[in-house]
Amino acid sequence: MPGPVRVARLLETLGINPETVLVIRNNTLVTHDERLEEPDTIEIRPVISGG
């Protein structure tokens, strides 16, 4: 996806509920209001909770 784009906008475009995933940029967890740039490498991982 062409950047720059905020994490929340990326998830919206992909149809992903932001409450169900963690977004990691270059091995660092990012918040949904952070801006992503084109050269960034991101991972979108599901949130897993247990007890």
Secondary structure as GFF3:
##gff-version 3
##sequence-region A 1 51
A	DSSP	beta_strand	5	6	.	.	.	ID=ss1
A	DSSP	alpha_helix	7	14	.	.	.	ID=ss2
A	DSSP	three_ten_helix	18	20	.	.	.	ID=ss3
A	DSSP	beta_strand	21	25	.	.	.	ID=ss4
A	DSSP	beta_strand	28	30	.	.	.	ID=ss5
A	DSSP	beta_strand	35	36	.	.	.	ID=ss6
A	DSSP	beta_strand	42	46	.	.	.	ID=ss7
###
